[in-house]
Amino acid sequence: MILFSQQESNTLSKTIDSIIHNVDNLSSDQERISELTGSAGKYRYVSDTKKLLNKALEISTQSNQNEFLAQSYYSLGNYYYFNSELDSALIYNEKANDYLNDGDLLFLKAKVLNSKGTIYRKKGNVVLAISTMLESKNLMDKIDTLDFTDAEKHQFKGQNLVLNNSLANFYNQMEDYDTALTYYDNAYQAALKLNATVNAGVIMSNKGESLLNSGKIKDAIQVLEQGKQLKIKGEAHPRLIANSDLNIGLAYSKNREDEKALEFLNIAYDYYLSNKLDGRLALALNYRGELFLKQERYLEAKNDCEQSKKLALEQSDLESYRNSCDCLYKAYKQLNLFEKSLENHEIYLKTKDSLFSEKNIKKQTQLEMQYAFKKEQELQKLEAEKNEKQRKLFLSFAIIGLIVASLLTFLYSKNRSKSKLLATQKQLLEKTVGEKNMLLKETHHRVKNSFQIVSGLLFLQSSTIKDKAASKALKETQNRINSMAVLHQKLYKQDHTSGIDCKDYITALIADILSSYSLPNIEKKLSVEPIIMDIEVVTSLGLIINELVTNSLKYAFTEETTNNIIEIKLQRQEDNIVLEVSDNGIGLLEDCDKKDSLGLSLVKDLSEKINGKISFQSLQNTHPKGTKVVIILNENDIL
């Protein structure tokens, strides 16, 4: 069992105190901060190194230079990442990124982006992980190392090594194991050239994990053992060696060597427990619980997986949480505790679906984009063929009708055969109409998918934009696209294609808008009649409602307002259909309806398009206060 003894802990604490005491003897703030942050990394960010980083941040704050502040926050982000506090790690990397707008700090910015990508991958956000890592790689490719010192070149090569390892980890999570192994091999060769024995050991351990995931268990055991020996040779921190023990234990478990597996898992468990590394402890408990399940030691399996589930939830580790629930489902089932078994199985299925969607979103998007144009051409071709068939069919009906009309007098005796012919033609027509409806539904499905792809790309773009106004504009555009995607989703699911039920559509649309803003204390009131309207009219109404509700969410309420309400009505009144969108917020300014903002201009243009009469009412002099927008549509114009 590899642990810090009390003597070793005291020695490290004294070493760190000595570094802090002697750092003032260095000649510049840059040297001091490099010594402090570099020493923290050297000791793999164990708890005592927090003192080094606090000292670095103190010096950086006094100097008030962007580069020093960014370096200190970046190192603090690494500290929290290595101690399994992912939310704090992300916060400090974001702080570091805020100080990195200068073009001469590209190398540090690339390191921060790589760290953020690693955190996103750990948290299960695959889209942000790959986009952030590729952004880091793009910056690294732009850096000119010609004027670098030897030390800076060595550090640059080391960062490239880290980036290759991070990308390999990502492709491993995406289950693209061949690509992952290629990146691991590149990183490993770079580590050997840099004489970075510990890094080489870490990379080999990651490669072993990838081999294990791909089912190559014996190869995985060999590579994992090699990685552990490299770490020991390089005098790596005991935590890294414990990580190797954990993965070796899992590999032996999958190879049905239970005694060896339990030995290694217990070593890792003892270390994580002693050093309060809850994120890794959750993994060790889960692996050991799965091993106990195989050995039919169901009570011990239940105890381990309950602890693992609790820790994974605290650490926001969705994958460990899912695996713990699956373990508990099986253990409780064998213990005849069927209610708890079913409860954990339901959680497992929900989290499994979530992980599956995140893991495959990139592949799905690539496939959609690859075949979207091809399928659009196929649909156009099918539409042209359908129209030609309809033309020929109608022409055939006209000819047959003429022939039948001419021959009825002379061929009365053959009436039964003619009736049979007409029945056959009717069936053919019904089949053709059915094919048309099927093609229309498929078109709506494809349109909905296309909207969702565009919405996803806008979300990805807005996540990387720092300009708040641009990000806000992209979010508003994404909401408009979602309003149309909801409409085509409804058209795809309903049996007919002649119109859309406004009640179902508006209910779904409002739920989608409110969920995208995630604002608390907003009560929605819906009074929508089930009116069937033309698709083009409903599209305009959906965009109008999106703009008005979004406007209320952004401007109507303040932190002081309470009992916030947004109300949407769509009702028949005599020969008209009236849409009302109102809130009890602060009300409109007197000239608000004259302002030429994009949202209000869009509302007015869309109202005019469907021949609607629009009015804006401010309720500031009434109780409750608020805003009401009324659009009156003539029933004869839209139904």
SVG drawing of the C-alpha trace seen along z (x, -y; Angstrom):
<svg xmlns="http://www.w3.org/2000/svg" viewBox="-77 -58 95 74">
<polyline fill="none" stroke="black" stroke-width="0.4" points="0.0,0.0 1.5,-3.3 0.6,-6.2 2.2,-9.3 3.5,-8.5 3.3,-11.1 7.1,-11.6 6.8,-12.2 3.9,-14.6 5.9,-16.6 8.9,-16.6 6.8,-17.9 5.2,-20.6 8.7,-21.8 9.9,-21.8 6.9,-23.9 7.4,-26.4 11.1,-26.6 10.1,-27.5 7.8,-30.2 10.4,-31.6 13.2,-31.7 11.0,-32.9 11.5,-36.6 15.3,-36.2 14.5,-35.9 15.0,-39.0 11.7,-39.4 8.0,-38.7 8.0,-36.5 10.7,-34.3 8.8,-34.1 5.5,-33.1 7.2,-30.6 9.0,-29.0 5.8,-28.8 3.4,-27.5 6.1,-25.2 6.7,-23.6 3.0,-23.1 2.9,-21.2 6.0,-19.2 4.3,-17.9 1.2,-17.1 -1.0,-19.7 -1.3,-17.8 -3.2,-19.7 -0.1,-21.3 0.7,-23.0 -2.3,-25.3 0.0,-27.5 2.4,-27.9 -0.5,-29.0 -2.0,-31.4 1.4,-33.1 1.7,-33.2 -1.8,-34.8 -0.8,-37.4 2.3,-38.4 0.3,-38.5 -2.4,-40.7 0.2,-43.2 1.9,-43.4 -1.5,-43.7 -0.1,-42.2 -2.4,-40.1 0.2,-37.4 1.0,-36.8 -2.7,-36.8 -3.6,-34.4 -0.7,-32.0 -1.8,-32.0 -5.5,-31.3 -4.5,-28.7 -2.4,-26.8 -5.2,-27.1 -7.5,-25.5 -5.1,-22.6 -5.0,-22.3 -8.8,-21.9 -8.9,-19.6 -6.3,-17.2 -8.3,-17.3 -11.5,-16.3 -13.3,-19.6 -14.3,-20.2 -16.6,-23.2 -14.0,-25.2 -11.4,-24.1 -13.6,-25.5 -14.2,-28.8 -10.4,-29.4 -9.6,-28.6 -12.4,-31.0 -10.7,-33.6 -7.4,-32.9 -8.9,-33.2 -10.3,-36.6 -6.8,-38.0 -5.6,-36.5 -6.8,-38.8 -3.3,-39.9 -1.9,-38.4 1.5,-37.8 0.1,-35.3 -1.1,-32.7 0.9,-29.9 -0.7,-30.4 -4.1,-30.8 -3.7,-27.4 -2.8,-25.8 -5.9,-27.3 -8.1,-26.1 -6.7,-22.6 -7.4,-22.5 -11.0,-23.7 -11.5,-21.0 -10.2,-18.3 -12.7,-19.5 -15.6,-19.6 -14.7,-16.0 -14.7,-14.9 -18.1,-16.5 -19.5,-14.8 -19.9,-17.9 -18.5,-16.3 -19.4,-19.2 -17.6,-21.9 -14.7,-19.5 -13.8,-18.8 -14.4,-22.4 -12.2,-23.8 -9.4,-21.3 -9.3,-22.0 -9.3,-25.7 -6.2,-25.1 -4.5,-23.0 -5.3,-25.8 -3.5,-28.3 -0.5,-26.0 -0.2,-25.7 0.0,-29.5 2.8,-30.0 6.3,-30.8 8.9,-29.2 11.9,-30.7 12.6,-33.3 11.9,-30.9 14.6,-30.0 15.6,-26.4 13.5,-26.2 10.5,-27.7 10.9,-25.3 11.0,-22.4 7.8,-23.7 6.1,-24.1 6.9,-20.5 5.6,-19.4 2.3,-21.2 2.0,-19.6 2.5,-16.3 -0.3,-17.2 -2.6,-18.3 -2.1,-15.0 -2.8,-13.1 -6.0,-15.1 -7.3,-14.6 -6.5,-10.9 -8.6,-10.8 -11.4,-12.5 -11.4,-10.0 -11.2,-7.2 -14.4,-8.6 -16.0,-8.8 -15.1,-5.1 -12.9,-5.9 -10.2,-3.7 -8.0,-3.6 -7.7,-7.4 -7.1,-7.5 -4.2,-5.0 -2.6,-7.1 -2.6,-10.2 -1.4,-8.2 1.6,-6.8 2.5,-10.3 2.3,-11.7 4.4,-8.7 7.2,-9.2 7.3,-12.9 7.5,-12.2 10.5,-9.8 12.3,-12.5 11.8,-14.9 13.0,-12.3 9.6,-12.9 9.4,-9.4 6.4,-10.2 4.5,-11.7 5.3,-8.6 3.9,-6.5 0.7,-8.5 0.3,-8.2 0.9,-4.5 -1.7,-4.1 -4.2,-6.1 -3.4,-3.9 -4.0,-0.8 -7.4,-2.1 -8.3,-2.6 -7.2,0.9 -9.3,2.2 -12.3,0.3 -11.9,1.8 -11.8,5.3 -8.1,6.0 -7.7,7.1 -4.4,8.9 -2.7,6.1 -4.2,3.6 -2.8,5.4 0.7,5.4 0.6,1.7 -0.9,0.7 1.9,2.6 4.5,0.8 2.9,-2.5 3.1,-1.9 6.8,-0.9 7.6,-4.1 5.8,-6.2 7.8,-4.4 11.1,-4.9 10.3,-8.6 9.5,-8.9 5.9,-9.9 3.6,-11.2 1.9,-8.2 -1.5,-9.3 -0.4,-8.6 0.8,-5.1 -2.5,-4.6 -4.3,-5.5 -2.4,-2.7 -3.3,-0.2 -7.0,-1.1 -6.9,-0.5 -4.8,2.7 -7.3,4.0 -10.2,3.3 -8.2,5.1 -7.6,8.2 -11.3,8.1 -12.4,8.2 -9.8,11.0 -11.5,13.0 -8.5,13.0 -10.5,11.9 -7.8,12.3 -5.3,10.1 -8.1,7.7 -9.2,7.3 -5.6,6.8 -4.9,3.9 -8.4,2.3 -7.9,2.4 -4.5,0.6 -6.1,-2.1 -9.1,-2.4 -6.9,-2.7 -4.9,-5.5 -7.9,-7.5 -9.7,-7.1 -6.6,-8.2 -6.0,-11.3 -9.8,-12.2 -9.8,-12.0 -13.5,-11.5 -13.7,-11.5 -11.2,-8.7 -12.7,-6.9 -16.1,-6.8 -14.4,-4.9 -12.6,-2.5 -15.7,-1.7 -17.7,-1.1 -15.0,1.2 -14.8,3.2 -18.6,3.4 -18.8,4.8 -16.2,7.4 -18.2,8.4 -21.2,8.8 -19.3,11.3 -18.3,13.2 -21.9,13.2 -21.0,11.1 -24.1,9.1 -24.2,7.3 -20.6,6.0 -21.4,5.0 -24.4,3.1 -22.4,1.2 -19.6,0.2 -21.9,-0.9 -24.1,-3.0 -21.0,-4.9 -19.8,-5.2 -23.2,-6.6 -23.2,-9.2 -19.7,-10.4 -20.3,-10.5 -23.4,-12.6 -21.4,-15.1 -18.6,-15.2 -21.1,-15.6 -19.5,-12.5 -22.4,-11.3 -20.6,-8.2 -19.7,-6.9 -23.2,-7.7 -24.7,-5.7 -22.4,-2.7 -23.1,-2.7 -26.9,-2.7 -26.5,0.3 -24.4,2.1 -27.1,1.4 -29.9,2.5 -28.2,5.9 -27.3,6.2 -30.7,5.2 -32.3,7.6 -30.3,10.5 -31.1,9.3 -34.8,9.4 -35.2,5.7 -37.1,5.2 -38.4,1.7 -34.8,0.3 -33.6,2.4 -36.2,0.9 -35.5,-2.7 -31.8,-2.4 -32.5,-0.7 -34.7,-3.7 -31.9,-6.1 -29.4,-4.0 -31.5,-4.1 -32.0,-7.9 -28.3,-8.6 -27.4,-6.0 -29.5,-7.8 -28.0,-11.2 -24.4,-9.8 -25.2,-8.1 -26.6,-11.4 -23.5,-13.4 -21.1,-10.7 -22.6,-10.5 -23.7,-14.0 -20.6,-14.8 -20.9,-11.6 -24.6,-12.3 -23.9,-15.9 -21.2,-14.8 -23.5,-12.2 -26.4,-14.6 -24.2,-17.2 -22.7,-14.6 -25.9,-13.3 -28.2,-16.3 -27.6,-17.6 -27.8,-14.1 -31.1,-13.4 -32.5,-16.8 -31.7,-15.9 -33.4,-12.5 -36.5,-14.2 -36.7,-16.6 -36.4,-13.8 -39.1,-11.9 -41.3,-15.0 -40.8,-15.4 -41.6,-11.8 -44.7,-12.0 -45.9,-15.1 -45.3,-13.3 -47.2,-10.3 -50.1,-12.5 -50.2,-14.2 -50.3,-11.0 -52.8,-9.6 -55.2,-12.6 -54.8,-12.4 -55.6,-8.7 -58.7,-9.5 -59.8,-12.1 -59.4,-9.6 -61.0,-6.8 -63.9,-9.1 -64.4,-10.1 -64.3,-6.5 -66.7,-5.4 -69.1,-8.2 -69.1,-7.3 -69.5,-3.6 -72.1,-3.6 -75.0,-3.6 -73.5,-0.9 -71.9,1.3 -74.5,1.4 -74.1,5.2 -70.5,4.7 -71.3,2.4 -70.0,4.7 -66.6,4.9 -66.5,1.1 -67.4,0.7 -64.5,3.0 -62.2,0.9 -63.3,-2.3 -62.8,-0.6 -59.3,0.3 -58.6,-3.2 -59.9,-4.5 -57.6,-2.3 -54.7,-3.5 -55.6,-7.2 -55.9,-6.5 -52.5,-4.8 -51.0,-7.8 -52.5,-10.3 -51.1,-8.1 -47.6,-8.2 -47.9,-12.0 -48.7,-12.3 -45.9,-10.0 -43.4,-12.1 -44.7,-15.3 -44.3,-13.9 -40.7,-12.8 -40.0,-16.3 -41.2,-17.8 -39.0,-15.4 -36.0,-16.3 -36.7,-20.1 -37.0,-19.6 -33.6,-17.8 -32.0,-20.5 -33.3,-23.2 -31.9,-21.3 -28.5,-21.0 -28.5,-24.8 -29.6,-25.4 -26.8,-23.1 -24.2,-24.9 -25.4,-28.3 -25.2,-27.0 -21.6,-25.8 -20.7,-29.1 -22.3,-31.2 -20.4,-29.2 -17.1,-30.3 -18.0,-34.0 -16.9,-36.4 -18.9,-39.4 -22.0,-39.4 -24.1,-41.3 -23.1,-38.8 -23.7,-35.8 -27.1,-37.3 -28.0,-37.8 -27.0,-34.1 -29.2,-32.9 -32.2,-34.9 -31.7,-33.5 -31.5,-30.0 -34.8,-30.6 -36.4,-31.7 -35.1,-28.6 -36.4,-26.4 -39.9,-27.9 -40.0,-26.6 -38.4,-23.3 -41.2,-22.7 -43.8,-23.3 -42.3,-20.8 -42.0,-18.3 -45.7,-18.6 -46.4,-18.2 -44.3,-15.1 -46.0,-13.4 -49.7,-14.1 -51.7,-11.9 -52.8,-14.6 -50.8,-17.3 -53.6,-19.8 -53.0,-22.1 -51.7,-22.3 -53.5,-22.4 -52.6,-25.7 -53.1,-24.6 -50.6,-21.7 -48.1,-23.8 -48.2,-26.9 -48.1,-24.8 -44.9,-23.0 -43.4,-26.3 -43.9,-28.2 -42.3,-25.2 -39.3,-25.3 -38.8,-29.1 -39.0,-29.1 -36.6,-26.1 -34.0,-27.9 -33.9,-30.9 -34.2,-28.9 -35.6,-31.8 -37.1,-31.1 -40.4,-32.6 -42.0,-32.9 -45.6,-31.6 -47.1,-31.0 -50.9,-31.1 -52.2,-29.6 -55.7,-29.9 -55.5,-28.6 -58.4,-27.1 -57.7,-24.0 -58.0,-25.9 -56.6,-24.2 -54.8,-26.8 -52.8,-26.8 -49.1,-25.9 -47.8,-29.2 -50.0,-31.2 -49.0,-29.1 -45.3,-29.6 -45.8,-33.4 -47.7,-33.2 -45.0,-31.0 -42.3,-33.5 -44.5,-36.4 -45.1,-34.6 -41.4,-33.7 -40.4,-37.4 -43.1,-38.7 -42.5,-36.1 -38.7,-36.5 -39.1,-40.3 -41.1,-39.8 -38.5,-37.5 -35.7,-39.9 -37.2,-43.3 -40.5,-43.0 -39.3,-41.8 -36.7,-43.1 -35.1,-41.5 -37.6,-43.4 -40.8,-42.2 -42.6,-39.2 -45.5,-37.0 -44.2,-37.3 -46.8,-36.1 -46.7,-35.8 -50.1,-35.0 -50.9,-33.8 -54.4,-33.7 -55.7,-32.6 -59.5,-32.6 -62.3,-33.1 -64.3,-36.3 -67.2,-36.5 -65.5,-36.4 -62.0,-37.0 -59.3,-35.1 -57.5,-37.1 -54.0,-36.5 -53.0,-38.2 -49.6,-38.1 -49.3,-40.0 -47.2,-40.2 -47.5,-42.0 -44.0,-43.5 -42.9,-47.2 -44.8,-48.1 -43.7,-49.7 -42.3,-53.1 -44.7,-55.5 -42.9,-55.3 -41.9,-51.6 -44.1,-50.6 -42.4,-53.1 -38.9,-51.7 -37.3,-50.0 -35.7,-47.0 -35.3,-43.8 -37.8,-41.9 -40.6,-44.5 -40.0,-45.0 -40.3,-41.2 -43.5,-41.1 -45.0,-44.0 -43.9,-42.5 -45.2,-39.0 -48.6,-40.5 -48.9,-42.4 -48.0,-39.2 -51.1,-37.4 -53.3,-40.5 -53.3,-41.0 -54.1,-44.2 -51.6,-44.7 -51.7,-47.0 -49.4,-47.6 -50.9,-48.4 -48.9,-49.6 -50.7,-48.8 -48.6,-51.1 -51.7,-53.0 -53.6,-49.9 -53.2,-47.1 -51.4,-44.9 -49.0,-46.8 -47.6,-45.2 -47.7,-45.1 -50.3,-43.6 -49.9,-43.0 -53.1,-42.2 -53.2,-40.8 -56.6,-40.5 -56.9,-38.1 -59.9,-37.8 -61.0,-34.2 -61.8,-34.2 -58.3,-35.2 -56.4,-32.5 -58.6,-29.4"/>
</svg>
